[in-house]
Amino acid sequence: MMKSSNWSKQELVAYILLYIANIDLKESNSERDFIMSKVDRATFQNIHDEFDADNDYQSITKIVEAVKLHNLHTNSDELFADIKLMAFADGDFNQIEQSVYNYLKKLLNK
């Protein structure tokens, strides 16, 4: 299993976007297409395999560690713009997605 400390910035973005796409427990084609517009197919598949093997706690822990490692919390505007676009990719920004978006924003902007 790949450790988040070994992730490139592109892999981190893919993982975070997969996390958002799966918040409502279903990953739509439009969400998948959006992620694929941000990362290459090989990165998407490798990160998707890792994501599928992780539980929610592991996912959040990996995201927080990788954001700190890549120092993204100091310049997260682009990341959060992508996260918000990801949340809208299936045409709906539901209450669960809004809550997780706000939670990630608070968590990652420390």
Helices and strands as residue ranges (DSSP letters): G 4-6, H 9-21, H 29-38, H 41-53, H 56-69, G 72-74, H 77-88, H 95-108
